[in-house]
Amino acid sequence: MGKKLNYLPMTIKQAHKTAFYGVGYLNRDRKEFFMDMTSNKRGGVIKAGYKQTEVGVIPEDWGIKQLQSLIKIKNGFAFSSVFFSDKGAIVLTPGNFKLDGRLYFNQRNTKRYSGKYPNTYKFEIGDLLIVMTDLTPDCNLLGKPAFVDNNNLLHNQRIGKIVVLNSNISDQYLYWFFLSSMYAQRMKETATGSTVRHTSVGSIYGTYIPLPPTKIEQTAIAKALSDNDALIQSLSQLIAKKCQIK
């Protein structure tokens, strides 16, 4: 009997099916459309319609690309702490990123800037970002993404701004890839530093990504994952509310 292989879902329908195993499963591994293929060994029996690649077994019509051919990463500005204050635009830091791919702000993690800065270092709504320095002991935040949803944020050092080089690539699809365990493992394996962990532009550029052949498919997959993520959050909140009532 051939060796057991893990597969990336072939269709949107399968992606939905994979995502609906239940709240408990998804709260643990809800970004697993991109399955971690690093444990696969060549020589196993591959199902019809799939192929073996550098990242594992993927649908036959998908491709494998290094990120350096798809994106450019722009680095931030060195904002002087002399001008940190309680007024002005917010200087984005790794502390504003959440593990689930969102930004958040509170009194403790919000730094504002009252000094002058180049206008090119002010984010626009919809910009895709990644964390390039992680102060947490488990290094789980390194490389995590977020979309800008606030037009009053400044591009600080160690925050990477993703610029998509190819119009056929969906930034939404990239976002979900940046949340995958496959990518997270790559970030941990290539991280430098001990107490504070860092990634580099080179490490990110050298990462391979499984890629559906069209932007339409990429966008559809991203939407399916986003819809499922929103459903899980809603169900989790409902369960929490019911637990409080009991």
N, C-alpha and C positions, 0 to 999 in steps of 0.2 A: 504493500500500500504506500502511496506517495506521501511525502511530508505535508503537514497541514500548513497552508499559507493564508495570511490575512490579505484582504482585498479592500481597495477603495471602492465605495459604492459607484456603480456604473451609471445610474440615472438619478434624476431628481426624486422620483418615486421611492427609490431605494434609500436615498438620503433621508427623506421624511420617515421612512420605516425605521431606519437606524436610530433616528432621534427620538422615537416615541417608545422606548423601552420602559420609561417610567421616571418619576421625579428623582428617586434615590440614585439611579444609575447616572442620570444626566447631571445631577449636582456634583457627582464625582468626576465625570469625564464628558462634559457636554460639548466639548470642542472636537470630538473625535471623528468628524467627517474625514479629516486627514489622519488616518491611522498611522501609528508609529511602525515603520517598516524595518527598523534597524535590526530586529531579531530574525528576519526572514533569511533563510539560507537557499542558495541556488540549488537546483536539482530536484525541487519538489514538483508535483503535478500542478500545472497551471490550467485553470478553467478556460474554455473557449471564450474568446472576446477579451482576454486579458494578456498582458505581457510583463516580463520581468525587466526592471530598470534599476538605476542607481538608488532609487528610494524605495524599491520594492515592487509589488505587483499592482499595475494600474490598468485601466481600460485601454484597449488597443489604439483608439484614436486620440488618446491624450499624448502630450509631449512632456519632456523634462527640460527645464531651463535653469541656468544659474541666474540669481537675482541681478547680477551685474549687467545682464543684457536687457533687463526689464525696467530697472529703476535707477535713480540717482538719489543719494542721501545728502542733504544740506545740513551743515553744522550750525549751531547757534552762536550767539554773541556773549561776550564776557561782561555781564552787567555788574557794575561796581556796587558792593554792599553799602557804600557810603550813601547811596541814594535810595536804599530800601526804606519804605515808609508805609503809612496807613492810607495813602492816596496814590492814585495813578493806575496805570495798567498793571496786570498781574504777570509776574515773571514765572513762567511755567517751570516746575522742577520735577524730578522723578517721584517726589512725594505726592504729586497730584494724580498719579496714575493708579488705577485699580487693576487687580489681576484679571478681571472679567472684560477688560478692554474699554474702560470708561475713565473719564476724568472726574475728579471731585475736589471740592474746595471747602475748607472750614477755617476757623480762626487760627488754628495751629499751623496749617500747611500752606497758607496764602501769603505770598510776598508781593508787595506792590512797589512800583518804581516811579520815582518823581523826577529822575534825571532825563537827559536827552539821549536819544538812541536813533540809529538808522531806521527809516520806515520799512526797509526790506526785512527787518526782524520782528515785524508784527504779523501774527498768523491771520489767515482768513478762514472763515467758517467753511468746513469741509476738508481742510488740510488733514492728511494722514501722517501721524507721528509715531515714533517708537522710542522707548527708553534705552539709553546706551550706558547707563550706570545704575547699579543696584546696591543699596545699602542694607538690604534684608539678608539674614543669615542663610536662608535656603536658596537664594538666587532665583526665585521664581518670577520676579518682576522683570528681569533682564530681557530686553527685546520686545516687551509687550507693547501693543499698539493702542491708539485711541484716535478718534476723529475730533477735530476742533468744532465745538458748538457754541463758541463765545468769541466775539470779535474784539475782545479786549485783552488778548493774551500775547505775551512776548516770547520770542524764541531764544531760550537760554542754552548755554553750553550743555553737552551730554544729552540733549534731546535731538533726535534725528527727524528731519522733515523729508518725507518720501515724495519724490517727483517721479511720476510714471512716464517712461520714455516712449512707450508704444501705445498708440490709441486703441489697440485691440486687447489691451489688458485692463481688467476691472479692478479699481482700487478696493472695492468692497470684497472681492475675492482675496486680494492680498491681505486685507485686514483679518479675515478668518484664518488664512494660512499663518499669520503672525500669532494667532492664538492657539495654534495646534501644538500637540505634544512633540511632534516631529521637529518643529522649529525650536521649541523650548529646549529640547535635548541638545540640539546643535549649539544654542547659545551657552548652555552650561559647559559643554565640552570644550568650547573655544574661549571661554571667559578667562580674563587675566585678573590678578590681584587676589588678596586673601580676605581681609575684612570687608573691603569695598570691591565689588566685582564690576568689571568693565567688558564691554564688547567693542568691536572696531568696525569701521566701514568695510574693511577687507573681509572680516569674518561673515558679515551679512551678505556681501556681494557673492561670496563663495558658496552660499547655501543653494541647494537644488530645490526646486518647487515643481510638483506635478501640476500640469496645466491642461485644462480642457481646451479643445481646438478653437472655440469661438468666444468672443466677449459675451454674447447672448447666453451661452451655457454657463460661463463663469458667474455672470450676474444672477442667473436663475438659482444657481447653487448657493450663492451668498444670501439671496433672499430667503431661500428655504431654511438655511441655518439661522438667519436673523429671526424669522417667524417662530421657529422652534424655541429659540432662546427666550423670546418674549413670552411664549406660552409657559415655559418652565418657571420664569420669574413670577408670572401671574399665579400659577398653581402653588408655588412655594409660599407666596404671600397669603393665599387663601388658607393653606394648611396652618401657617403660623397664626393667622387670625382665629381659626377654629380652636387651636390649642390654647389660646389666651382665654377663649370663652369657657372652656371646660374647667 
